[in-house]
Each structure stands twice: as structure tokens, then as C-alpha cells.
Amino acid sequence: MMIYENKQPLKETKMRILLLGAYTPNGRQGLMSGSDRKAAVEAMLDKVGGSLEHLAFTRGEDDVVVTAIVPDNVSLPGIGIVW
């Protein structure tokens, strides 16, 4: 059995991601009461080392569309936990 190890230093990579979200009843109440949803999304992304690129509110099945930059694919499961 051979095990391959990459001894070269990893290069920093960035990923652009697209998130679609639908508000729960509590989330809708927060939005209607004037809660700063942009700040909430930025805080969520900051927890995984990411940054907000664009935030849009929509109508239909999805209520919000976010494009963001995250450090790498390892950060993606963290977004699912805090999203």
C-alpha cells in the first residue's frame, strides 16, 4: 500500500460561493422588526473566515441570495452549521 504525501506548502485558495436561504417564521419576524440581516450574514461568514460579496432579498421559494468569498472548501461545512 502506497501513501502519497504532498510535502509542498499549500497555496491559499479562495472560493466564491452562492447561498440560497428561506426564512423561518422567527426569521421573518426579525426582518420585519428591523433586524440588520446584512450584519447577521457578515457575522456568519466572519466565523468561517469569509466575506460578503452580495446580498439580495427575493420573492418565491428562496428569500435571500448571498454570494460570498470563503478561504477554501474546508470552510463550507462551517457555514452550514452557522447558517
N, C-alpha and C positions, 0 to 999 in steps of 0.2 A: 504494500500500500504506500503510495507516494502522497506526501502532503506538500502543497505549494505554499510558500510564504512570500509575500511581496515585501521585500526589505526597503523598497523605495518609500520616501516620505509621501504621505497622501497630500494631494493638492486640495486647497479649499475650493469647494464647489458650491454653487448657488442654484436653487431650483425655483422656478416660477410655478405657483400652484393656483388652482381655481377651486374655491369652496362655494357650495350652494347650501343654503340653510332655510329652514322653515321655523317660524316662531311657535313656541308653545303658548298656551293661554297666559301664563305668567310673563313670558317674554313680551307678548303684545301689550299687556298692562304696563310693563316697564317702559316700552316705547311710547305709549300714549301719555304716560305721566311725565315725559320729558327726559328720560334717562339717556345719557350720551352713549349711543350704541357704537359710534366710531371709536371712542375711547376704550370701550369694552373689548372690541375686536383687536385694537392695537395692544392692549394689555395681554390678551390671549396669545397673540403672535410673539410678543416680547418674551413670554415664558419659555418659548422654544427657540429663541434666537432669531426670530423672523421679523419682517417689517411689512406694513400695509402698503400696497401699491394702489388699489382702487376698491371702493365700497359703493354698491348701488342697491337701492331698495326696489323690489319688483312686485308685480302682482301675479297671482297664479299659484302654481304648486310650490314654487320656491319664493321666499320673502326677501332674501338677501343674496347678493352675489359678491364675492370677495376675490380679488387677485392679490397675491402676496408673494414675497420672496422669503424662502427659508434656506438655512445653511445646507441641508442635504436631506436625503431620503430617510435618514435615521430620525429626523425631527417630525416626520409625518404622523407616526402613531401618537406622539405627544399632543398634536393638535386635536386628534380625535378625543383624547381624554379631557382636554380643557374646553373644547368646542361645545 
